Every structure is written in structure tokens, then in C-alpha cells.
């Protein structure tokens, strides 16, 4: 009987690894599924599972490939991945090592756009509170764009037509390709460091979403938001919207439109000034005509034409008012005399002398203190008695208390 061949665990896992990794089908496969248990490691690697209604398989995407993704994967997202099967021999687990990933049913750039839009929106970068007004009478505008594209030519041409006194500073940058986003962001920072521009226009001509993608990058959005100079975004055509449009202070539909927004129309300003001056002149003329009409009416007044008659009329009015005031004064004086006589009569009736004339007398203790009761004086005391025509000095010989 032959002895059975016994394999170690490592041998079996190694054998399985060789089979799987050398299988032509499994070396380059596309797999569709839903991401679950997504983890973005500090090393830059991505670990997650891909599942369908019946099964689950582990996946890994190393940093070099993960950095190339235009969007951030997340649990619950349906994706299609491309890669190969690899076995981790120590645990006997196999995984898909992913090299590419794209959303299932939706373009990767669309997902990336919506993710960044939501992120920056939550941070407040799109809030109207941060939007600044554009100086429509600038001395200088900075244009951050390609130095050879149609956009810069359109901006320079329109700015010159609208106002020949405005200077344009072109800051050349890449507007397409892998290095475009960093170049645009640095161009915005350069415009701020130069410090002579009243407005910055950042943009380019039209193109596909891939062509315009640099203006959807986070670094461009943050450079616009950090700019101390107001920014007009002018990316593509009227129907194109980028993240830069949402962050900028003003969005222009095209680069030409950006120049129209940034630079005042000198001819239109002059026409407006002429119109306002005309309006002002009309208003002044109306006021003068109105005042002159009032003056003419006053001149034609009869009293103005005959000053003597006017003076006689005023003299009659003065005489009437004088007589009226004199009558009022006499009437008031007569009333006051009657009131005074009434008060004098009342005071006279209450006078002590009147009382004494009726046979009454006033008695005091010789010191000026009035005596109103027999109890206030003793027998033998000296008293003074005042009558209507003189005073008597007397000595009390006796006193009788009435009712005593």
C-alpha cells in the first residue's frame, strides 16, 4: 500500500496561489459589485469588499493606483474594477488586486464632481456671504489662462474696446492636462502677490468635461476662495458648469462675457452721463420757469402795481388793530377795578376797628398778650383795655365765671 503524500498548509496555499495567479482568466478580470467595508488606510492603500446578492470577495487597491482615481470610493457605491487575483498565503485568503475602478452606470468624473461639490458646499465655500462685488471701473485686470488660447485674445480685445484705459495682465498657466490644476491655482496666487489687479478672470475656452476638468479640482477651488482679489470664473461655454464657477465671486458664461462684466463700457458711461446731465438741465429749467411764473404773477398783482394803495390798506389795518387793542385794555382795567373794590369791602367788614365801633373792646395783659378767658388772669392783675377811640389801664378787683 502506497503511503499518502502529506502536504503542509504552506504548500497547499502556495500551490493554490500559483494556480490562481497563473490562470490566464484570473490575471486580468473585470468584476462588478457593490463596495462594502471600505477603508482608506493612512498608507494610501484602499481595502474593501465587493459583493453581490450571493457572494463577497475581498479587494485591495495600492496607493499608486488609488492616487489616480478621480473620485473617492465609498461603501454602498456600485463599481466595476479591473485587476488580478492574488492569494495571501499566510491566511489562505484570496483577493482582487485592483488597478482600475469606475462607477457602474455613472461616469467617474461625474461622481468626482458631485462628491467635491457636496464637500465644499458643506464647508461653506459656495455661500453668498463670501461673494464680493466686482469693481466695474478697474484700472487693471489679471487673466489667469493659457497665453495662446482664444480665451485670452477675446478678453484682451473686448476689454480694450470697452475701455482703452484698462490694462490687462496675463498670467500664463496650463489649462489642460495632469499639471493644469496646480498651475491654475499658482496663477491665482501670483495675481494676488502682484497686488495690482482689481479683478482676476480665471478660465479657458470650451471643451469636453475631460478638457475642462482642471477647473473641477479641489486645489483650484481653494485657491479661488483664498484669493483676496475678487474672481470671475469663465470656463467653457454657457452650458458648462465647473466647481470653480460655484466658488468664484461671479460666474461668466464665456471668457468674452467675463471681460464685459469686469470692464466698464466707456462709451455707454459717457452716454449715460450725457443723459443724466440733460435730465438735470431739464429739472433746473423747470425750476427756473416755475419761479419766474410765480414772480410774474406777483408783479401783475394790483397791490404791487399801486404801492400807495397797498400802503393805505395796511394803514387801515393798523388803525383797526390799534383801536381794538385800546378797547380791550379799557375793558380789562374796568374789570380789575370792580374786583379790587369788592376785595376792599370784604377786608373792611372784617377789620377789628369795625368790631370795636359796635361797642366791643380788646383786652390784653399789658404785655400785648390777648386775654380771651377770665381763667387767663388773676384778681389784682393789671390789664389794658382797647376801645375804638383809645386805651384804658385797669386792675382786676373781681372775676365771675359764667356758668361756674
SEVEXFI-290711 format. One record per residue (C-alpha): residue number from 1; residue in three letters; x, y, z. Coordinates in steps of 0.1 Angstrom, whole numbers, padded with zeros to 4 digits. Example, Ala and Ser with C-alpha at 12.3 -4.5 7.8 and 13.67 -1.06 7.14 Angstrom:
2
{1, "ala", {0123, -0045, 0078}}
{2, "ser", {0137, -0011, 0071}}
This chain:
404
{1, "unk", {0000, 0000, 0000}}
{2, "unk", {0014, 0033, -0011}}
{3, "unk", {0020, 0059, 0016}}
{4, "unk", {-0002, 0090, 0011}}
{5, "unk", {0016, 0122, 0003}}
{6, "unk", {0012, 0147, 0031}}
{7, "unk", {0013, 0184, 0023}}
{8, "unk", {0019, 0213, 0047}}
{9, "unk", {-0006, 0242, 0049}}
{10, "unk", {0020, 0264, 0034}}
{11, "unk", {0025, 0241, 0005}}
{12, "unk", {-0012, 0239, -0002}}
{13, "unk", {-0016, 0277, 0000}}
{14, "unk", {0014, 0282, -0022}}
{15, "unk", {0001, 0257, -0048}}
{16, "unk", {-0033, 0274, -0048}}
{17, "unk", {-0016, 0308, -0052}}
{18, "unk", {0004, 0295, -0082}}
{19, "unk", {-0027, 0281, -0098}}
{20, "unk", {-0048, 0313, -0094}}
{21, "unk", {-0021, 0338, -0102}}
{22, "unk", {-0011, 0319, -0133}}
{23, "unk", {-0046, 0314, -0146}}
{24, "unk", {-0050, 0334, -0178}}
{25, "unk", {-0086, 0343, -0170}}
{26, "unk", {-0078, 0355, -0134}}
{27, "unk", {-0048, 0376, -0143}}
{28, "unk", {-0069, 0403, -0159}}
{29, "unk", {-0105, 0404, -0149}}
{30, "unk", {-0133, 0430, -0147}}
{31, "unk", {-0156, 0425, -0118}}
{32, "unk", {-0188, 0444, -0110}}
{33, "unk", {-0202, 0447, -0074}}
{34, "unk", {-0211, 0469, -0045}}
{35, "unk", {-0184, 0482, -0022}}
{36, "unk", {-0187, 0474, 0014}}
{37, "unk", {-0164, 0478, 0045}}
{38, "unk", {-0144, 0504, 0027}}
{39, "unk", {-0112, 0516, 0045}}
{40, "unk", {-0088, 0542, 0033}}
{41, "unk", {-0055, 0534, 0051}}
{42, "unk", {-0030, 0561, 0062}}
{43, "unk", {-0005, 0544, 0039}}
{44, "unk", {-0027, 0554, 0010}}
{45, "unk", {-0039, 0519, 0002}}
{46, "unk", {-0076, 0511, -0001}}
{47, "unk", {-0092, 0480, 0014}}
{48, "unk", {-0127, 0469, 0008}}
{49, "unk", {-0151, 0441, -0002}}
{50, "unk", {-0170, 0437, -0034}}
{51, "unk", {-0203, 0419, -0031}}
{52, "unk", {-0234, 0409, -0050}}
{53, "unk", {-0266, 0393, -0038}}
{54, "unk", {-0249, 0360, -0031}}
{55, "unk", {-0212, 0363, -0025}}
{56, "unk", {-0184, 0386, -0013}}
{57, "unk", {-0148, 0389, -0023}}
{58, "unk", {-0120, 0410, -0007}}
{59, "unk", {-0103, 0437, -0027}}
{60, "unk", {-0072, 0459, -0023}}
{61, "unk", {-0060, 0489, -0043}}
{62, "unk", {-0025, 0500, -0037}}
{63, "unk", {-0016, 0537, -0033}}
{64, "unk", {-0001, 0541, -0068}}
{65, "unk", {-0033, 0532, -0084}}
{66, "unk", {-0056, 0547, -0057}}
{67, "unk", {-0039, 0582, -0063}}
{68, "unk", {-0050, 0580, -0099}}
{69, "unk", {-0087, 0578, -0091}}
{70, "unk", {-0106, 0610, -0099}}
{71, "unk", {-0132, 0602, -0072}}
{72, "unk", {-0132, 0587, -0037}}
{73, "unk", {-0148, 0552, -0034}}
{74, "unk", {-0173, 0547, -0005}}
{75, "unk", {-0194, 0519, 0009}}
{76, "unk", {-0226, 0513, -0010}}
{77, "unk", {-0212, 0525, -0043}}
{78, "unk", {-0217, 0502, -0073}}
{79, "unk", {-0184, 0500, -0092}}
{80, "unk", {-0166, 0479, -0118}}
{81, "unk", {-0130, 0471, -0110}}
{82, "unk", {-0101, 0457, -0131}}
{83, "unk", {-0073, 0437, -0117}}
{84, "unk", {-0060, 0402, -0109}}
{85, "unk", {-0065, 0375, -0083}}
{86, "unk", {-0038, 0373, -0056}}
{87, "unk", {-0035, 0349, -0027}}
{88, "unk", {-0022, 0359, 0007}}
{89, "unk", {-0005, 0326, 0016}}
{90, "unk", {-0003, 0332, 0054}}
{91, "unk", {-0040, 0332, 0058}}
{92, "unk", {-0050, 0314, 0026}}
{93, "unk", {-0073, 0343, 0016}}
{94, "unk", {-0075, 0355, -0019}}
{95, "unk", {-0084, 0390, -0031}}
{96, "unk", {-0087, 0411, -0062}}
{97, "unk", {-0058, 0434, -0065}}
{98, "unk", {-0075, 0463, -0083}}
{99, "unk", {-0057, 0485, -0108}}
{100, "unk", {-0087, 0505, -0121}}
{101, "unk", {-0121, 0514, -0108}}
{102, "unk", {-0150, 0533, -0123}}
{103, "unk", {-0186, 0538, -0111}}
{104, "unk", {-0211, 0514, -0126}}
{105, "unk", {-0236, 0532, -0147}}
{106, "unk", {-0222, 0567, -0140}}
{107, "unk", {-0190, 0583, -0152}}
{108, "unk", {-0162, 0585, -0128}}
{109, "unk", {-0158, 0622, -0134}}
{110, "unk", {-0194, 0628, -0127}}
{111, "unk", {-0191, 0611, -0094}}
{112, "unk", {-0160, 0630, -0085}}
{113, "unk", {-0177, 0663, -0094}}
{114, "unk", {-0207, 0656, -0072}}
{115, "unk", {-0185, 0644, -0043}}
{116, "unk", {-0163, 0675, -0043}}
{117, "unk", {-0193, 0698, -0048}}
{118, "unk", {-0210, 0683, -0018}}
{119, "unk", {-0178, 0685, 0003}}
{120, "unk", {-0171, 0721, -0005}}
{121, "unk", {-0207, 0731, -0001}}
{122, "unk", {-0208, 0717, 0034}}
{123, "unk", {-0177, 0737, 0042}}
{124, "unk", {-0194, 0769, 0030}}
{125, "unk", {-0172, 0777, 0000}}
{126, "unk", {-0203, 0784, -0021}}
{127, "unk", {-0221, 0807, 0004}}
{128, "unk", {-0233, 0840, -0009}}
{129, "unk", {-0220, 0857, 0022}}
{130, "unk", {-0185, 0853, 0008}}
{131, "unk", {-0193, 0867, -0026}}
{132, "unk", {-0177, 0901, -0033}}
{133, "unk", {-0188, 0928, -0057}}
{134, "unk", {-0168, 0933, -0089}}
{135, "unk", {-0152, 0967, -0094}}
{136, "unk", {-0167, 0976, -0128}}
{137, "unk", {-0143, 1006, -0133}}
{138, "unk", {-0110, 0988, -0128}}
{139, "unk", {-0075, 1001, -0137}}
{140, "unk", {-0061, 0966, -0142}}
{141, "unk", {-0074, 0930, -0146}}
{142, "unk", {-0054, 0899, -0142}}
{143, "unk", {-0062, 0870, -0166}}
{144, "unk", {-0052, 0835, -0155}}
{145, "unk", {-0054, 0813, -0186}}
{146, "unk", {-0034, 0799, -0214}}
{147, "unk", {-0014, 0826, -0232}}
{148, "unk", {-0021, 0811, -0266}}
{149, "unk", {-0058, 0802, -0264}}
{150, "unk", {-0087, 0821, -0279}}
{151, "unk", {-0100, 0830, -0244}}
{152, "unk", {-0071, 0854, -0237}}
{153, "unk", {-0074, 0870, -0271}}
{154, "unk", {-0112, 0876, -0266}}
{155, "unk", {-0107, 0891, -0232}}
{156, "unk", {-0080, 0915, -0243}}
{157, "unk", {-0099, 0926, -0273}}
{158, "unk", {-0132, 0932, -0255}}
{159, "unk", {-0115, 0949, -0226}}
{160, "unk", {-0097, 0973, -0250}}
{161, "unk", {-0129, 0981, -0269}}
{162, "unk", {-0149, 0988, -0237}}
{163, "unk", {-0123, 1009, -0220}}
{164, "unk", {-0089, 1018, -0235}}
{165, "unk", {-0076, 1029, -0201}}
{166, "unk", {-0078, 0994, -0186}}
{167, "unk", {-0046, 0974, -0186}}
{168, "unk", {-0046, 0936, -0188}}
{169, "unk", {-0020, 0914, -0170}}
{170, "unk", {-0018, 0879, -0185}}
{171, "unk", {-0006, 0852, -0161}}
{172, "unk", {0001, 0822, -0183}}
{173, "unk", {-0009, 0787, -0170}}
{174, "unk", {-0017, 0752, -0182}}
{175, "unk", {-0055, 0748, -0186}}
{176, "unk", {-0055, 0711, -0195}}
{177, "unk", {-0036, 0680, -0185}}
{178, "unk", {-0022, 0665, -0153}}
{179, "unk", {-0004, 0696, -0142}}
{180, "unk", {-0032, 0721, -0151}}
{181, "unk", {-0049, 0723, -0117}}
{182, "unk", {-0017, 0731, -0098}}
{183, "unk", {-0007, 0756, -0125}}
{184, "unk", {-0040, 0774, -0123}}
{185, "unk", {-0040, 0776, -0085}}
{186, "unk", {-0005, 0790, -0085}}
{187, "unk", {-0015, 0816, -0112}}
{188, "unk", {-0043, 0828, -0089}}
{189, "unk", {-0018, 0831, -0060}}
{190, "unk", {0007, 0850, -0083}}
{191, "unk", {-0021, 0875, -0092}}
{192, "unk", {-0026, 0882, -0055}}
{193, "unk", {0011, 0886, -0048}}
{194, "unk", {0014, 0911, -0076}}
{195, "unk", {-0014, 0930, -0060}}
{196, "unk", {-0021, 0955, -0088}}
{197, "unk", {-0053, 0939, -0103}}
{198, "unk", {-0088, 0950, -0093}}
{199, "unk", {-0103, 0917, -0106}}
{200, "unk", {-0090, 0883, -0116}}
{201, "unk", {-0105, 0864, -0146}}
{202, "unk", {-0097, 0827, -0145}}
{203, "unk", {-0108, 0804, -0173}}
{204, "unk", {-0105, 0789, -0208}}
{205, "unk", {-0125, 0782, -0239}}
{206, "unk", {-0149, 0754, -0244}}
{207, "unk", {-0142, 0716, -0245}}
{208, "unk", {-0153, 0683, -0231}}
{209, "unk", {-0156, 0675, -0194}}
{210, "unk", {-0121, 0660, -0196}}
{211, "unk", {-0107, 0691, -0212}}
{212, "unk", {-0123, 0714, -0185}}
{213, "unk", {-0116, 0690, -0156}}
{214, "unk", {-0087, 0711, -0141}}
{215, "unk", {-0114, 0737, -0131}}
{216, "unk", {-0132, 0709, -0111}}
{217, "unk", {-0101, 0702, -0090}}
{218, "unk", {-0101, 0710, -0053}}
{219, "unk", {-0068, 0729, -0053}}
{220, "unk", {-0082, 0754, -0079}}
{221, "unk", {-0114, 0758, -0058}}
{222, "unk", {-0095, 0766, -0027}}
{223, "unk", {-0071, 0790, -0044}}
{224, "unk", {-0102, 0810, -0057}}
{225, "unk", {-0118, 0810, -0023}}
{226, "unk", {-0085, 0822, -0007}}
{227, "unk", {-0080, 0850, -0032}}
{228, "unk", {-0080, 0885, -0017}}
{229, "unk", {-0090, 0899, -0051}}
{230, "unk", {-0125, 0892, -0065}}
{231, "unk", {-0125, 0864, -0090}}
{232, "unk", {-0147, 0859, -0122}}
{233, "unk", {-0148, 0823, -0135}}
{234, "unk", {-0150, 0820, -0173}}
{235, "unk", {-0148, 0783, -0182}}
{236, "unk", {-0161, 0769, -0214}}
{237, "unk", {-0194, 0778, -0229}}
{238, "unk", {-0226, 0790, -0214}}
{239, "unk", {-0239, 0754, -0206}}
{240, "unk", {-0206, 0743, -0189}}
{241, "unk", {-0205, 0744, -0151}}
{242, "unk", {-0175, 0737, -0130}}
{243, "unk", {-0166, 0737, -0093}}
{244, "unk", {-0147, 0769, -0100}}
{245, "unk", {-0180, 0786, -0110}}
{246, "unk", {-0196, 0778, -0077}}
{247, "unk", {-0167, 0792, -0057}}
{248, "unk", {-0159, 0823, -0077}}
{249, "unk", {-0175, 0857, -0068}}
{250, "unk", {-0191, 0859, -0102}}
{251, "unk", {-0196, 0833, -0129}}
{252, "unk", {-0194, 0844, -0166}}
{253, "unk", {-0209, 0823, -0193}}
{254, "unk", {-0178, 0827, -0215}}
{255, "unk", {-0144, 0845, -0214}}
{256, "unk", {-0159, 0873, -0236}}
{257, "unk", {-0187, 0877, -0211}}
{258, "unk", {-0162, 0878, -0183}}
{259, "unk", {-0145, 0908, -0200}}
{260, "unk", {-0179, 0925, -0203}}
{261, "unk", {-0185, 0920, -0166}}
{262, "unk", {-0151, 0931, -0155}}
{263, "unk", {-0146, 0962, -0176}}
{264, "unk", {-0170, 0991, -0178}}
{265, "unk", {-0182, 1003, -0212}}
{266, "unk", {-0166, 1038, -0215}}
{267, "unk", {-0190, 1048, -0244}}
{268, "unk", {-0221, 1037, -0225}}
{269, "unk", {-0209, 1055, -0194}}
{270, "unk", {-0204, 1087, -0214}}
{271, "unk", {-0239, 1084, -0230}}
{272, "unk", {-0254, 1078, -0195}}
{273, "unk", {-0236, 1108, -0182}}
{274, "unk", {-0249, 1129, -0211}}
{275, "unk", {-0284, 1117, -0204}}
{276, "unk", {-0282, 1125, -0167}}
{277, "unk", {-0268, 1159, -0174}}
{278, "unk", {-0297, 1165, -0198}}
{279, "unk", {-0322, 1154, -0171}}
{280, "unk", {-0305, 1177, -0146}}
{281, "unk", {-0307, 1206, -0171}}
{282, "unk", {-0343, 1200, -0177}}
{283, "unk", {-0350, 1199, -0140}}
{284, "unk", {-0332, 1232, -0134}}
{285, "unk", {-0350, 1248, -0164}}
{286, "unk", {-0383, 1237, -0149}}
{287, "unk", {-0375, 1252, -0115}}
{288, "unk", {-0364, 1285, -0131}}
{289, "unk", {-0396, 1286, -0153}}
{290, "unk", {-0417, 1279, -0123}}
{291, "unk", {-0401, 1305, -0101}}
{292, "unk", {-0403, 1331, -0129}}
{293, "unk", {-0440, 1324, -0134}}
{294, "unk", {-0447, 1330, -0097}}
{295, "unk", {-0427, 1362, -0100}}
{296, "unk", {-0447, 1374, -0130}}
{297, "unk", {-0480, 1367, -0112}}
{298, "unk", {-0467, 1387, -0082}}
{299, "unk", {-0458, 1416, -0105}}
{300, "unk", {-0492, 1416, -0121}}
{301, "unk", {-0509, 1418, -0087}}
{302, "unk", {-0529, 1452, -0083}}
{303, "unk", {-0514, 1460, -0050}}
{304, "unk", {-0479, 1455, -0063}}
{305, "unk", {-0486, 1478, -0093}}
{306, "unk", {-0500, 1506, -0069}}
{307, "unk", {-0478, 1508, -0038}}
{308, "unk", {-0497, 1538, -0024}}
{309, "unk", {-0529, 1518, -0024}}
{310, "unk", {-0512, 1489, -0007}}
{311, "unk", {-0498, 1513, 0020}}
{312, "unk", {-0532, 1528, 0026}}
{313, "unk", {-0547, 1494, 0030}}
{314, "unk", {-0520, 1484, 0055}}
{315, "unk", {-0526, 1517, 0074}}
{316, "unk", {-0563, 1510, 0077}}
{317, "unk", {-0554, 1475, 0091}}
{318, "unk", {-0530, 1491, 0116}}
{319, "unk", {-0556, 1516, 0128}}
{320, "unk", {-0582, 1489, 0132}}
{321, "unk", {-0558, 1468, 0153}}
{322, "unk", {-0548, 1498, 0175}}
{323, "unk", {-0584, 1506, 0183}}
{324, "unk", {-0592, 1470, 0191}}
{325, "unk", {-0562, 1468, 0215}}
{326, "unk", {-0573, 1501, 0232}}
{327, "unk", {-0608, 1488, 0238}}
{328, "unk", {-0595, 1455, 0252}}
{329, "unk", {-0572, 1474, 0276}}
{330, "unk", {-0601, 1496, 0289}}
{331, "unk", {-0623, 1466, 0294}}
{332, "unk", {-0597, 1448, 0313}}
{333, "unk", {-0590, 1478, 0335}}
{334, "unk", {-0627, 1483, 0344}}
{335, "unk", {-0630, 1446, 0354}}
{336, "unk", {-0599, 1448, 0376}}
{337, "unk", {-0613, 1480, 0394}}
{338, "unk", {-0646, 1461, 0402}}
{339, "unk", {-0627, 1431, 0416}}
{340, "unk", {-0605, 1454, 0437}}
{341, "unk", {-0635, 1473, 0452}}
{342, "unk", {-0651, 1440, 0462}}
{343, "unk", {-0620, 1428, 0479}}
{344, "unk", {-0616, 1462, 0498}}
{345, "unk", {-0652, 1459, 0510}}
{346, "unk", {-0646, 1424, 0523}}
{347, "unk", {-0615, 1434, 0541}}
{348, "unk", {-0632, 1465, 0557}}
{349, "unk", {-0660, 1443, 0570}}
{350, "unk", {-0635, 1420, 0587}}
{351, "unk", {-0615, 1450, 0602}}
{352, "unk", {-0611, 1449, 0641}}
{353, "unk", {-0618, 1486, 0642}}
{354, "unk", {-0653, 1480, 0628}}
{355, "unk", {-0659, 1455, 0656}}
{356, "unk", {-0648, 1480, 0682}}
{357, "unk", {-0671, 1506, 0668}}
{358, "unk", {-0700, 1483, 0676}}
{359, "unk", {-0692, 1486, 0714}}
{360, "unk", {-0667, 1458, 0717}}
{361, "unk", {-0632, 1461, 0733}}
{362, "unk", {-0599, 1443, 0731}}
{363, "unk", {-0582, 1432, 0764}}
{364, "unk", {-0546, 1421, 0769}}
{365, "unk", {-0523, 1416, 0799}}
{366, "unk", {-0503, 1448, 0794}}
{367, "unk", {-0476, 1429, 0775}}
{368, "unk", {-0495, 1425, 0743}}
{369, "unk", {-0509, 1391, 0750}}
{370, "unk", {-0546, 1389, 0743}}
{371, "unk", {-0569, 1377, 0771}}
{372, "unk", {-0599, 1357, 0758}}
{373, "unk", {-0609, 1340, 0791}}
{374, "unk", {-0612, 1351, 0828}}
{375, "unk", {-0592, 1320, 0836}}
{376, "unk", {-0562, 1336, 0820}}
{377, "unk", {-0560, 1364, 0846}}
{378, "unk", {-0560, 1367, 0883}}
{379, "unk", {-0576, 1392, 0907}}
{380, "unk", {-0553, 1421, 0913}}
{381, "unk", {-0536, 1418, 0879}}
{382, "unk", {-0532, 1449, 0857}}
{383, "unk", {-0548, 1448, 0823}}
{384, "unk", {-0551, 1471, 0793}}
{385, "unk", {-0585, 1476, 0775}}
{386, "unk", {-0585, 1489, 0740}}
{387, "unk", {-0617, 1508, 0727}}
{388, "unk", {-0624, 1523, 0694}}
{389, "unk", {-0611, 1557, 0704}}
{390, "unk", {-0583, 1549, 0730}}
{391, "unk", {-0569, 1526, 0757}}
{392, "unk", {-0576, 1521, 0794}}
{393, "unk", {-0553, 1507, 0821}}
{394, "unk", {-0572, 1488, 0849}}
{395, "unk", {-0568, 1465, 0879}}
{396, "unk", {-0589, 1433, 0882}}
{397, "unk", {-0609, 1436, 0915}}
{398, "unk", {-0631, 1405, 0910}}
{399, "unk", {-0639, 1379, 0883}}
{400, "unk", {-0670, 1359, 0877}}
{401, "unk", {-0670, 1327, 0856}}
{402, "unk", {-0702, 1323, 0836}}
{403, "unk", {-0718, 1290, 0842}}
{404, "unk", {-0694, 1284, 0871}}
